[in-house]
Structures are given as C-alpha cells and as structure tokens.
Amino acid sequence: MKLLPIGIQTFEKIREKPGQYLYVDKTRELYELVTSGSVYFFSRPRRFGKSLLCSTLKSLFEGRKDLFEELFIATTDWQWEKHPVVHLDFNLIARSSPDQLRKGLTEFLQRTARDNVISLSEGITLTEQLTLLVKALAEQNKVVVIIDEYDKAILDHIINLDLANQMREILKELYTALKSLDQYLRFVFITGVTKFAKTSIFSGINNLQDISLSPIAATMCGFTHEELSANFQAFIQALAEKRKLSQEETIDQLRRWYNGYCFDTEEEKPLVYNPFSILLALQNKQFKNYWFESGTPTFLINLIKQNSYPVMDFQSVKIAASQLSSFEIEKIKLDVLMQQTGYLTITGYDEESRNYSASYPNFEVFSALSEIIIPMMTELEPAALNDYVVWFRQALQAGDIEHFCKTLKQFFTEIPYTITVEDDAEKPKQKSKPITVEKYYQTIFFVICRLLTRQVWVEQATNTGRIDAVIEFEQRIVIVELKVNQSGLAALEQIKEKKYADSYVRSGKEIVLVGINFDSHMRNISDDWVVEVMTAEN
C-alpha cells in the first residue's frame, strides 16, 4: 500500500520516488489553467492544498518532465519549456512585526538573486528589488511568479488594525512591482485566504483572473467523491474493518464528516472533501476533528463572540457577490470571513440577485466549532458537553422523551448564573445589541440538536412557519417546539395548529411531538413539558 502524503507540501518529494506516495492526479485541471490564462488569484481555506499546488506549478514551469510521468499532462502537447521561477511562500517569511516582514522579504529576494547569480543593490525598496530581479531573470526566459499565502502577514494581525494596515502597506510596496512587469512575465499565480483591498494586487495587476469560485478550479484542491473512491479504496477498507463498519457505512461517515465544500457556482457543482482531514482520518482510522484542531484563528472566535454567537444564522446565509470580490481590513463582515476561511461553504448562487447562499460544509466544522462556542457561552467543559450529547441521543433513540427533558433541565442548571444576557425589554434596540435571553438559550438548544444525529433540521421552514427542531432516528421522528415564558402546552399547540408534522406522517415512523417552555427568570426549562405520540400512516 502506498504512503499517504500527510504534511508533504512539495511536489518533488511526492513524485521523486514513483509509487512511494499516493498522488491524486490534478494535472488535467492544471493543464487547462496554464494554457488558458497567465495571471491568476486563487483563494482557499488554510490546509487545503494551496502550497502543494504552488509547488506543482513550480516543477511544471521548471520543465521537470520526469516528475510528471504517467500523469495526465504528460499525454498533452505541453512543451516542458524551462522558466525561471520566483516562488515566494509567506509561510516561510517572518511576520511578527513590520520590521521582521520587511527584513524577511528582503532576505528572500536577495537569496533568490544570489541563487541565480544576480546582484541586487542594498538599501533599495522592495518594489525596486523585485523589479530588478525579474528583469534580470527574464534574460534567461520569461519569468514565473508564484506567491503562496499572500495575505498571511495581514491575517496574522487582523485583530490589531494598526498593525494589519502596516503589514498591508509593506505588501503593497512589494506587489506594486508586478503592475509594470507584464512584458517579462510568463505566468503569475497568487494564493491566499481572503481578497484584501488596497494591496495593489486586485486593483493594479493586469488581466488578473480570480478563479476562486470558477469551474476551472473547483476541484483543483481537495478530493471529489470519485477521486476518493478511485484512489483510496484500500485505506477505506482498512478504516471500515477498524471501525467494524460496512464499506457503504464508512463512505457515508467520511462524507458526513469531511465532504461538502463547494467552490463553484454552476448548477451541477462538484463537492470536495477537505484533503487535510480525509488523509488523517484514513491514516489514523478514526473519525474526528482534524482540520479544526490544526489551529482555529483566535480573531475568528472573538468575532463570533462579538456578534452574539450567530451559529443558528450560519446554517443559511446570503452573501452578495460584491462582498467576496473585495475585503476591507477595517470592515470585517463575519459571514464573508467565515466563508473565505472555510467555516462556511457556498451552497448556491442566484444570478438575478447576484447573491451566494452559504452554510456549514460538514459535521467536522460544526461540531468542532460547537466545542469552542458552547464552553464560551456556558463555561461547560467540552468533555461534559460530549457526555450530554450522548445522553440526549440515547434518550431520544429509546423514545424516552421524559428522560430527554429532565437531562436538558440538568444541562441548563450547569450554566453559571453569573453568565448574563439581556431581556428584550431591558434596553432599546441598538445596532450592537447583546444576545437576548431567548436567543441565547435557543442557540444552545440549536447546537445540541445539530450534534445529536445526522438527520436533524433546526429552524426548519414550512409553509406555515418554522419548526424549532426535527430530529429523525431509525424508528421515530421527534418534532420539538421551544417557547420562552409561555408553556409547554402552548408550544405543543403551535406544532398542531401549524401542522408541522404533516410532512412526516408518511415516513412510516413513530412521530413524537414535544412542547417545551423556557422560563427566563429561572434560566431553565419549566416542568410543564408536553409529549404527544402520533400514529404514523402505514
């Protein structure tokens, strides 16, 4: 069995010993890319294969035909012409301060010049250094410029606007050089997470194509389901045997945990698996959070907190196309940032309104996000949350709704009274209004429901209203309505009055209606929950 290329970001290392590492051939997409354009911007979340892609392009333009044997591009008319390549990887550049960033960039340019027997004067600007370097390299052949993670120095300091702006100005100085070097360049490829305005990349570089949500690049990073099935069959089988699952159950679990990312706006849009997570899951033979554990940005979690934990809203959001085409450091819009960093994914596009719809991509992202947000909201440890989720699931699977409600009440008693939220009547409406009591507990309830089972719908829209939660198991469907400062009976009556169960009566499963009331004064559910079992149609 071949080795999985976990943590390897260099194409040459994967391909120098053919057969040692498993490589999913992406050169069909690369061939289309390099033959149909020359200046690209490509956005993907962290750990999504951007660095390996950049390394592959570097080897391609260096004419390393030996590394591409038996791959698609070797069967094409690609000429394997050798070009000098300037490959700037910001993962390798010091960026803790403006001085370090400037020094790191200067050292990179000077080192690249020395490697090509070129002399650069000391004390000149970054613009001048890059300009002189490219012009000198162009005497060999037209130059290829690859910039990986162009925005990393900004993102690292995004919560410090002053420092982030200083970083942006230094980068602007570097990228300005690309504006006037078109005649010397064969190919330019820039990757990043976000599209920051005022970096001179998006406003000045001639003919720059943003392919982040284009069909040409939709599957260039990440694995499609077809690629997973064709290339990883032995690993999937080993995982199935380890977890005592069938092949179908294993694939179903992999899809639930790690699939769901979309980077295309076409109607028949392909979905891709997170490559970092899927490789580790197959290697470790275990379903767990891998991508999220590799480092969640602190600034993102702080923004979620500042925005009153809108995790319910993120299950279906609208983002204007114009918001994705430019991003201001000073005006951080959380849903846009969530999409660009991979915590939301595109689910559709409306050409008339030019709005994207987005949602959580998979269970890994939502469950891992919950493990951070719930402790922030409740001071409950992640291990305790995991235990409660198991108890809730077991009670509902057994049809013991009484035990479910009692456990839910116990759960809420563990939230310290010192955690404060505001009643709707306490303050007038404000733009930055803190989360209300109702929204606070609805959010917690929402997260719990989403963690219970794959078949769960929260805030499910019908033609008569929105159902708080529909939780489906093999033998039953549980429909829950949660009221605040009313009664369990009132909640149950709403389920009946609005006929929330009508869509499920033909399922052949037992249907359980549950009305629960939350008492904001007690900060817990009241004891008057109501349960009614319907007789499903046969």
Backbone torsions as a table, in degrees:
resi	resn	phi	psi	omega
1	MET	NA	133.2	179.2
2	LYS	-66.4	159.8	176.8
3	LEU	-82.9	146.7	174.4
4	LEU	-83.0	133.6	-175.4
5	PRO	-79.5	56.4	-177.2
6	ILE	-73.4	125.8	177.9
7	GLY	79.0	-0.4	-179.8
8	ILE	-92.7	120.9	-177.7
9	GLN	-114.7	10.2	-179.4
10	THR	-112.7	118.1	-178.8
11	PHE	-58.4	-41.1	-178.5
12	GLU	-59.8	-40.0	-179.0
13	LYS	-66.3	-37.1	179.3
14	ILE	-69.8	-35.7	-170.7
15	ARG	-102.9	-7.4	-175.8
16	GLU	-68.4	-24.5	175.2
17	LYS	-121.1	85.0	-176.0
18	PRO	-51.8	131.3	178.6
19	GLY	95.3	-13.6	-179.0
20	GLN	-76.9	-47.0	-179.4
21	TYR	-110.8	145.1	175.6
22	LEU	-76.4	127.7	178.7
23	TYR	-129.6	124.5	176.2
24	VAL	-85.0	119.1	-172.8
25	ASP	-67.7	112.0	177.1
26	LYS	-109.5	12.8	-173.1
27	THR	-77.0	-14.4	172.6
28	ARG	-64.1	-46.3	177.8
29	GLU	-65.0	-39.1	-179.4
30	LEU	-66.4	-38.0	179.3
31	TYR	-62.2	-44.3	177.6
32	GLU	-62.7	-37.9	-178.8
33	LEU	-64.5	-51.5	-172.9
34	VAL	-76.5	-15.5	179.5
35	THR	-101.5	-4.1	-178.1
36	SER	-116.5	-3.3	179.2
37	GLY	-168.1	178.7	-175.6
38	SER	-139.4	-12.0	-178.2
39	VAL	-135.2	112.0	-172.4
40	TYR	-130.4	148.6	165.2
41	PHE	-117.6	136.5	-174.3
42	PHE	-136.1	116.0	-178.7
43	SER	-106.0	133.4	172.2
44	ARG	-149.1	155.5	176.1
45	PRO	-62.6	168.2	177.8
46	ARG	-61.4	154.1	178.0
47	ARG	52.5	42.3	178.9
48	PHE	-116.6	13.5	174.6
49	GLY	96.5	12.0	-178.9
50	LYS	-64.5	-41.1	-177.0
51	SER	-66.9	-40.2	176.7
52	LEU	-65.1	-38.0	177.2
53	LEU	-61.5	-44.7	179.1
54	CYS	-62.4	-41.6	179.0
55	SER	-64.5	-37.5	178.3
56	THR	-64.4	-43.3	177.4
57	LEU	-62.9	-38.8	178.2
58	LYS	-60.2	-48.0	179.4
59	SER	-64.0	-36.6	-179.7
60	LEU	-62.9	-47.4	-177.4
61	PHE	-79.8	-12.9	172.6
62	GLU	-85.0	-0.5	176.2
63	GLY	77.2	24.5	-176.6
64	ARG	-80.1	68.5	-177.5
65	LYS	-59.1	-31.0	-178.3
66	ASP	-61.2	-27.9	-178.8
67	LEU	-80.0	-12.8	-173.5
68	PHE	-110.1	12.5	179.1
69	GLU	-59.5	137.4	178.7
70	GLU	71.4	6.6	173.7
71	LEU	-97.2	162.9	-174.1
72	PHE	-54.7	-44.6	-173.0
73	ILE	-64.9	-22.1	178.5
74	ALA	-69.6	-15.5	-179.9
75	THR	-95.3	1.1	-176.1
76	THR	-99.4	-173.8	179.1
77	ASP	-90.7	17.5	178.6
78	TRP	-58.3	134.1	-169.5
79	GLN	-87.9	-11.9	179.7
80	TRP	58.7	36.5	177.0
81	GLU	-71.3	138.4	-177.8
82	LYS	-89.5	128.1	178.5
83	HIS	-123.4	144.8	170.9
84	PRO	-66.8	137.7	-175.2
85	VAL	-121.6	127.7	170.9
86	VAL	-102.2	107.1	-175.4
87	HIS	-112.1	102.4	-178.1
88	LEU	-102.1	112.6	-179.9
89	ASP	-108.6	110.7	-176.6
90	PHE	-71.9	-10.9	172.8
91	ASN	-65.6	-22.4	-176.2
92	LEU	-103.1	3.7	-177.9
93	ILE	-104.0	129.9	176.2
94	ALA	-62.0	138.6	-173.8
95	ARG	-152.1	27.2	-179.9
96	SER	-77.0	-17.0	178.2
97	SER	-150.9	161.0	177.7
98	PRO	-57.4	-40.8	-179.6
99	ASP	-63.7	-42.3	178.9
100	GLN	-64.9	-39.7	179.4
101	LEU	-62.6	-48.0	-179.8
102	ARG	-62.4	-41.6	179.1
103	LYS	-64.7	-43.2	-179.2
104	GLY	-63.4	-40.8	179.1
105	LEU	-67.5	-40.1	178.3
106	THR	-63.0	-43.5	179.0
107	GLU	-63.8	-38.4	178.2
108	PHE	-62.9	-48.4	-178.7
109	LEU	-64.4	-41.0	179.1
110	GLN	-65.8	-40.7	179.6
111	ARG	-65.6	-42.3	177.9
112	THR	-62.4	-38.7	178.1
113	ALA	-64.7	-46.8	-179.3
114	ARG	-62.0	-40.3	179.6
115	ASP	-61.5	-24.2	180.0
116	ASN	-108.3	18.5	178.0
117	VAL	54.5	48.2	177.8
118	ILE	-121.2	140.1	-179.4
119	SER	-106.0	125.4	176.1
120	LEU	-110.9	136.3	-179.7
121	SER	-65.8	149.6	175.6
122	GLU	-81.7	152.7	172.2
123	GLY	77.3	13.1	177.6
124	ILE	-99.7	163.8	-175.7
125	THR	-70.1	164.4	176.5
126	LEU	-62.2	-37.9	177.3
127	THR	-59.0	-46.1	-178.7
128	GLU	-67.1	-40.1	-179.4
129	GLN	-63.1	-48.1	-179.4
130	LEU	-65.9	-38.3	179.2
131	THR	-62.1	-48.5	-179.8
132	LEU	-64.2	-39.9	-179.6
133	LEU	-62.5	-49.3	-177.7
134	VAL	-64.1	-43.6	-179.4
135	LYS	-62.5	-38.6	179.5
136	ALA	-69.7	-42.0	178.5
137	LEU	-65.0	-31.9	-177.9
138	ALA	-66.0	-13.3	175.0
139	GLU	-69.1	-21.5	175.6
140	GLN	-83.2	-49.2	178.8
141	ASN	-174.6	169.0	178.5
142	LYS	-59.2	145.8	-167.8
143	VAL	-95.4	145.2	172.7
144	VAL	-107.3	128.5	178.1
145	VAL	-115.2	122.8	178.2
146	ILE	-122.1	120.8	179.8
147	ILE	-119.6	113.8	-176.7
148	ASP	-100.8	129.7	-179.8
149	GLU	59.4	53.0	-175.8
150	TYR	-57.1	-27.6	-172.9
151	ASP	-101.3	7.9	-173.6
152	LYS	-61.9	-38.2	-179.9
153	ALA	-65.4	-28.3	177.2
154	ILE	-79.4	-48.8	-177.6
155	LEU	-60.9	-34.5	-179.9
156	ASP	-61.6	-22.0	-175.1
157	HIS	-126.3	26.2	-172.3
158	ILE	-65.2	-24.7	179.4
159	ILE	-80.8	-9.7	175.3
160	ASN	-112.5	92.2	-172.1
161	LEU	-59.1	-38.9	-179.0
162	ASP	-63.4	-46.5	-179.8
163	LEU	-68.2	-40.8	178.6
164	ALA	-60.7	-40.0	178.7
165	ASN	-67.8	-35.9	176.5
166	GLN	-63.6	-41.4	177.9
167	MET	-63.3	-42.5	-179.4
168	ARG	-61.9	-39.2	-179.3
169	GLU	-65.6	-36.6	177.2
170	ILE	-66.9	-43.7	178.6
171	LEU	-64.0	-38.6	178.6
172	LYS	-58.9	-40.0	178.4
173	GLU	-61.4	-40.2	-179.9
174	LEU	-70.8	-48.1	-173.3
175	TYR	-72.8	-20.2	178.1
176	THR	-57.5	-32.4	-177.9
177	ALA	-61.3	-31.9	-176.2
178	LEU	-66.9	-22.5	-177.7
179	LYS	-61.0	-37.1	-172.0
180	SER	-104.3	9.3	-174.7
181	LEU	-107.0	12.9	-173.0
182	ASP	-52.2	-40.8	-176.0
183	GLN	-67.9	-17.3	-178.1
184	TYR	-99.6	-4.3	-171.3
185	LEU	-106.7	135.0	174.7
186	ARG	-91.3	-37.4	-173.3
187	PHE	-159.1	138.9	176.1
188	VAL	-130.5	128.4	-180.0
189	PHE	-134.0	120.2	-176.1
190	ILE	-122.8	125.8	177.3
191	THR	-113.2	158.3	176.6
192	GLY	-174.8	-175.2	176.6
193	VAL	-99.1	-42.3	-174.5
194	THR	-124.1	163.8	175.9
195	LYS	-106.4	88.9	180.0
196	PHE	-80.4	128.1	175.5
197	ALA	-71.6	163.8	175.6
198	LYS	64.5	26.6	173.0
199	THR	-101.7	-3.9	-178.7
200	SER	76.7	-5.8	177.8
201	ILE	-71.0	-51.8	-171.5
202	PHE	-85.2	-14.6	-179.5
203	SER	-102.8	-17.6	-171.5
204	GLY	-121.6	-28.5	-176.3
205	ILE	-71.9	127.2	-176.6
206	ASN	-65.6	136.6	171.5
207	ASN	61.4	24.4	179.4
208	LEU	-67.0	126.2	177.2
209	GLN	-107.4	124.8	174.2
210	ASP	-89.5	109.9	-176.5
211	ILE	-104.6	16.2	-175.1
212	SER	-58.1	-37.1	180.0
213	LEU	-121.2	37.1	-178.5
214	SER	-106.4	145.5	179.2
215	PRO	-56.0	-29.6	-177.1
216	ILE	-64.1	-24.9	-175.7
217	ALA	-121.5	10.0	-172.3
218	ALA	-59.1	-35.1	-177.3
219	THR	-118.2	18.0	-176.4
220	MET	-69.0	-29.5	173.4
221	CYS	-124.2	143.6	-173.8
222	GLY	90.2	168.4	-177.8
223	PHE	-115.8	134.3	172.1
224	THR	-76.3	167.1	179.2
225	HIS	-64.0	-36.0	179.0
226	GLU	-65.1	-40.7	178.2
227	GLU	-66.6	-37.5	178.3
228	LEU	-62.8	-47.7	-178.2
229	SER	-65.5	-37.8	-175.5
230	ALA	-77.4	-31.4	-171.2
231	ASN	-106.9	-20.4	-171.2
232	PHE	-120.0	24.1	-173.4
233	GLN	-58.8	-43.0	-178.6
234	ALA	-65.0	-37.8	179.9
235	PHE	-70.9	-37.9	178.0
236	ILE	-64.0	-41.1	179.1
237	GLN	-64.3	-40.6	178.7
238	ALA	-64.8	-38.9	177.0
239	LEU	-64.3	-42.8	179.8
240	ALA	-60.7	-43.3	-179.4
241	GLU	-66.4	-40.1	-179.7
242	LYS	-65.2	-42.0	-177.3
243	ARG	-89.5	0.4	-179.6
244	LYS	57.9	48.3	178.4
245	LEU	-121.2	160.0	172.5
246	SER	-76.0	167.2	177.4
247	GLN	-58.8	-43.5	-178.4
248	GLU	-65.8	-42.0	178.5
249	GLU	-64.3	-38.1	179.8
250	THR	-65.7	-46.3	178.5
251	ILE	-63.2	-38.3	178.6
252	ASP	-62.4	-41.3	178.5
253	GLN	-68.4	-41.5	177.7
254	LEU	-60.7	-41.6	179.0
255	ARG	-64.0	-45.0	-178.8
256	ARG	-62.0	-43.0	-174.8
257	TRP	-77.0	-43.1	-164.4
258	TYR	-125.0	-8.5	179.9
259	ASN	-87.7	-178.5	170.9
260	GLY	110.2	-5.0	179.6
261	TYR	-80.8	134.1	-179.6
262	CYS	-127.1	129.8	178.6
263	PHE	-128.6	38.7	-177.4
264	ASP	-146.1	147.1	-179.2
265	THR	-105.4	0.5	-179.4
266	GLU	-70.5	158.9	-177.7
267	GLU	-61.8	-44.1	178.4
268	GLU	-93.1	62.2	-173.5
269	LYS	-78.7	133.4	178.4
270	PRO	-79.8	147.9	175.0
271	LEU	-105.8	149.3	179.4
272	VAL	-128.2	153.3	174.4
273	TYR	-84.2	147.7	171.1
274	ASN	-65.3	116.7	-174.1
275	PRO	-67.2	-36.4	-179.5
276	PHE	-62.3	-47.2	-176.5
277	SER	-71.9	-42.2	-175.6
278	ILE	-66.1	-37.3	178.5
279	LEU	-65.9	-42.4	-179.9
280	LEU	-69.4	-36.7	177.9
281	ALA	-63.0	-41.9	179.6
282	LEU	-71.1	-36.7	179.1
283	GLN	-68.0	-46.3	-175.9
284	ASN	-86.6	-9.9	-178.3
285	LYS	55.5	46.2	-177.1
286	GLN	-153.4	136.5	175.5
287	PHE	-88.1	116.8	177.4
288	LYS	-161.5	177.3	178.8
289	ASN	-81.3	117.2	178.9
290	TYR	-111.2	-52.9	-176.9
291	TRP	-61.1	-44.9	-177.6
292	PHE	-64.6	-38.2	-178.4
293	GLU	-71.8	-15.2	-178.1
294	SER	-76.1	-0.4	174.8
295	GLY	132.5	98.2	177.3
296	THR	-91.7	127.8	-177.2
297	PRO	-60.0	127.7	179.0
298	THR	-60.3	-37.9	-177.8
299	PHE	-62.4	-32.9	-179.6
300	LEU	-69.1	-43.9	178.5
301	ILE	-62.9	-40.9	177.8
302	ASN	-63.0	-38.2	178.6
303	LEU	-67.0	-38.5	176.7
304	ILE	-61.6	-42.5	178.1
305	LYS	-64.0	-44.5	-179.7
306	GLN	-63.0	-28.3	-179.6
307	ASN	-94.4	22.1	175.0
308	SER	62.4	39.5	173.0
309	TYR	50.9	62.0	-175.3
310	PRO	-80.8	43.9	-177.4
311	VAL	-65.8	-29.3	176.2
312	MET	-66.4	-40.9	-178.0
313	ASP	-64.9	-31.0	-174.1
314	PHE	-73.9	-8.4	177.4
315	GLN	-70.9	-15.5	175.1
316	SER	-160.9	103.3	-178.9
317	VAL	-126.3	158.1	175.8
318	LYS	-112.4	133.4	179.0
319	ILE	-129.2	124.3	179.2
320	ALA	-68.6	142.0	179.8
321	ALA	-57.0	-35.8	-179.5
322	SER	-63.2	-27.8	180.0
323	GLN	-71.6	-27.2	179.0
324	LEU	-85.5	-14.5	-176.9
325	SER	-86.0	-11.7	179.2
326	SER	-160.6	143.1	-174.1
327	PHE	-138.3	119.2	-179.3
328	GLU	-91.5	133.5	177.2
329	ILE	-58.8	-38.9	-175.2
330	GLU	-76.9	-14.9	-176.6
331	LYS	-127.1	75.2	-177.6
332	ILE	-79.1	117.8	176.1
333	LYS	-101.2	119.1	-169.1
334	LEU	-59.8	-45.0	-176.8
335	ASP	-64.9	-35.8	176.8
336	VAL	-65.0	-45.7	179.1
337	LEU	-63.2	-38.2	178.0
338	MET	-62.7	-39.6	179.0
339	GLN	-68.5	-44.7	-175.5
340	GLN	-71.4	-26.2	178.9
341	THR	-92.2	-1.2	172.2
342	GLY	96.0	6.7	179.7
343	TYR	-88.7	-14.8	168.2
344	LEU	-128.8	158.2	176.2
345	THR	-136.2	157.8	-180.0
346	ILE	-68.4	130.9	176.8
347	THR	-115.6	-9.5	179.3
348	GLY	179.7	168.3	178.3
349	TYR	-146.1	132.0	178.5
350	ASP	-106.1	113.1	-175.2
351	GLU	-66.4	-32.1	-177.4
352	GLU	-69.1	-46.8	-179.9
353	SER	-87.8	-16.1	-174.6
354	ARG	58.6	41.3	176.8
355	ASN	-112.2	136.7	169.9
356	TYR	-90.8	147.0	166.8
357	SER	-106.2	147.6	-176.5
358	ALA	-143.4	157.4	179.1
359	SER	-158.3	179.1	176.2
360	TYR	-65.1	137.3	-177.1
361	PRO	-75.1	-36.7	-174.3
362	ASN	-164.1	179.7	-176.3
363	PHE	-68.5	-35.5	-179.6
364	GLU	-56.4	-49.0	-177.2
365	VAL	-65.3	-47.7	-176.1
366	PHE	-66.8	-45.1	-177.1
367	SER	-66.6	-39.4	179.7
368	ALA	-68.8	-39.4	176.2
369	LEU	-62.2	-38.2	179.3
370	SER	-64.5	-36.4	-179.2
371	GLU	-65.9	-18.3	175.9
372	ILE	-95.7	-43.1	-173.9
373	ILE	-71.6	-44.2	-177.6
374	ILE	-61.0	-45.7	175.1
375	PRO	-60.8	-34.1	177.1
376	MET	-65.9	-36.5	-177.1
377	MET	-83.3	-28.0	-170.3
378	THR	-122.5	-14.8	-173.0
379	GLU	66.5	18.5	177.1
380	LEU	-88.1	133.5	-179.4
381	GLU	-67.7	145.7	179.4
382	PRO	-53.8	-37.5	-179.9
383	ALA	-63.9	-39.3	178.8
384	ALA	-67.2	-39.8	176.8
385	LEU	-59.9	-44.3	179.8
386	ASN	-59.5	-41.0	178.7
387	ASP	-62.9	-45.4	-179.7
388	TYR	-61.7	-40.9	179.6
389	VAL	-60.3	-41.0	177.6
390	VAL	-63.2	-44.3	-179.2
391	TRP	-65.1	-41.3	177.6
392	PHE	-60.9	-45.8	-177.9
393	ARG	-63.4	-44.8	-179.1
394	GLN	-62.0	-41.7	-179.6
395	ALA	-63.8	-43.8	-178.4
396	LEU	-71.0	-38.9	177.7
397	GLN	-61.9	-35.1	-179.7
398	ALA	-83.4	-6.1	-178.3
399	GLY	76.0	15.5	-179.1
400	ASP	-92.2	78.2	-176.6
401	ILE	-67.6	-32.7	177.7
402	GLU	-58.6	-45.6	179.5
403	HIS	-67.3	-36.6	177.5
404	PHE	-59.2	-48.3	-177.7
405	CYS	-66.0	-40.3	178.5
406	LYS	-64.6	-38.7	178.8
407	THR	-68.3	-38.4	177.2
408	LEU	-62.0	-40.5	178.5
409	LYS	-64.4	-41.7	177.6
410	GLN	-62.4	-40.0	179.0
411	PHE	-57.9	-47.5	-177.3
412	PHE	-68.6	-25.4	177.6
413	THR	-67.4	-20.6	-178.3
414	GLU	-83.3	-4.8	176.4
415	ILE	-83.5	118.2	-176.2
416	PRO	-58.6	142.3	179.6
417	TYR	-65.9	-20.1	-178.5
418	THR	-70.1	-18.0	175.4
419	ILE	-75.0	117.0	-173.0
420	THR	-109.6	141.8	170.5
421	VAL	-134.2	168.4	-174.2
422	GLU	-102.8	141.7	170.0
423	ASP	-75.7	151.0	179.7
424	ASP	-55.9	-33.4	-174.1
425	ALA	-85.1	-8.4	-172.9
426	GLU	-71.0	-36.4	-176.4
427	LYS	-136.9	153.2	175.3
428	PRO	-67.0	162.4	-179.9
429	LYS	-60.5	131.6	178.9
430	GLN	-133.0	155.2	-178.2
431	LYS	-63.6	-38.1	-178.6
432	SER	-108.2	39.2	-175.5
433	LYS	-62.1	132.1	177.6
434	PRO	-63.2	165.5	-178.9
435	ILE	-64.5	138.4	179.7
436	THR	-82.5	167.1	178.1
437	VAL	-57.2	-48.0	-177.4
438	GLU	-61.2	-48.4	-178.2
439	LYS	-65.7	-37.3	-179.2
440	TYR	-58.6	-52.6	-177.2
441	TYR	-77.1	-29.3	173.8
442	GLN	-63.6	-39.4	179.3
443	THR	-63.3	-45.6	178.4
444	ILE	-61.8	-44.0	179.4
445	PHE	-62.8	-40.9	178.0
446	PHE	-58.3	-48.1	-178.4
447	VAL	-62.1	-44.7	179.6
448	ILE	-58.4	-47.4	-179.2
449	CYS	-61.1	-41.7	-178.3
450	ARG	-66.0	-23.6	-179.2
451	LEU	-87.3	-11.5	-172.0
452	LEU	-72.1	-45.0	-173.6
453	THR	-159.1	163.1	178.9
454	ARG	-67.2	-36.1	-176.8
455	GLN	-89.9	75.0	178.8
456	VAL	-137.7	137.7	177.6
457	TRP	-128.1	123.4	-178.9
458	VAL	-114.0	139.2	-174.5
459	GLU	56.6	43.5	-176.9
460	GLN	-72.1	122.2	-177.6
461	ALA	-79.3	136.5	172.2
462	THR	-126.7	-179.0	179.0
463	ASN	-75.1	-6.6	-179.1
464	THR	-119.0	-6.5	-179.4
465	GLY	161.5	-158.8	-179.9
466	ARG	-122.5	128.2	177.5
467	ILE	-84.0	130.6	-179.0
468	ASP	-59.2	-45.4	179.4
469	ALA	-157.7	137.5	171.1
470	VAL	-124.1	117.2	-175.1
471	ILE	-119.0	117.4	-173.5
472	GLU	-110.3	130.8	174.1
473	PHE	-119.9	-178.6	-174.9
474	GLU	-61.9	-37.1	-174.2
475	GLN	-108.2	-14.7	-175.7
476	ARG	-149.9	159.6	173.4
477	ILE	-120.2	127.2	-178.6
478	VAL	-108.9	121.6	178.5
479	ILE	-108.0	121.0	-174.0
480	VAL	-118.5	133.2	172.0
481	GLU	-120.1	129.0	-177.9
482	LEU	-113.4	116.3	177.1
483	LYS	-101.8	160.6	176.4
484	VAL	-121.0	125.0	177.6
485	ASN	56.7	38.0	174.0
486	GLN	-127.2	-109.8	177.1
487	SER	-161.5	158.4	176.3
488	GLY	-61.6	-36.6	179.6
489	LEU	-64.0	-40.9	177.9
490	ALA	-61.8	-38.3	178.2
491	ALA	-65.4	-43.6	179.2
492	LEU	-64.0	-42.5	179.7
493	GLU	-60.5	-34.1	178.0
494	GLN	-66.5	-39.9	177.3
495	ILE	-57.9	-43.9	-178.6
496	LYS	-71.8	-47.0	-176.0
497	GLU	-60.8	-40.9	-178.3
498	LYS	-90.8	3.3	174.1
499	LYS	54.5	46.4	-178.9
500	TYR	-62.4	-26.3	-175.1
501	ALA	-83.0	-10.0	-173.3
502	ASP	-56.6	-34.6	-177.0
503	SER	-74.1	-9.5	-172.4
504	TYR	-118.4	-4.4	-174.1
505	VAL	-67.2	-22.8	179.8
506	ARG	-89.6	7.5	-177.9
507	SER	-72.6	-19.3	-176.0
508	GLY	80.0	4.0	-178.8
509	LYS	-104.5	158.6	173.0
510	GLU	-65.4	134.4	180.0
511	ILE	-113.4	123.7	-177.6
512	VAL	-114.4	125.3	177.5
513	LEU	-101.1	130.9	-176.4
514	VAL	-129.4	121.1	175.0
515	GLY	-107.3	123.6	-176.8
516	ILE	-127.0	138.9	176.7
517	ASN	-113.9	137.1	175.3
518	PHE	-106.7	127.4	179.4
519	ASP	-96.6	110.5	-175.3
520	SER	-68.5	-26.1	178.2
521	HIS	-71.5	-43.1	178.1
522	MET	-78.5	-17.9	-175.4
523	ARG	57.2	44.9	179.0
524	ASN	-164.1	168.7	175.5
525	ILE	-75.3	145.7	178.1
526	SER	-82.1	167.2	-174.6
527	ASP	-81.2	4.7	-174.2
528	ASP	-97.7	32.0	176.5
529	TRP	-62.8	150.0	-176.3
530	VAL	-126.1	134.8	-179.2
531	VAL	-124.5	134.0	177.1
532	GLU	-138.5	131.2	179.9
533	VAL	-100.1	125.6	177.1
534	MET	-92.5	157.5	174.4
535	THR	-95.3	113.8	-177.7
536	ALA	-73.9	151.8	177.2
537	GLU	-72.6	142.6	-179.2
538	ASN	-91.7	NA	NA
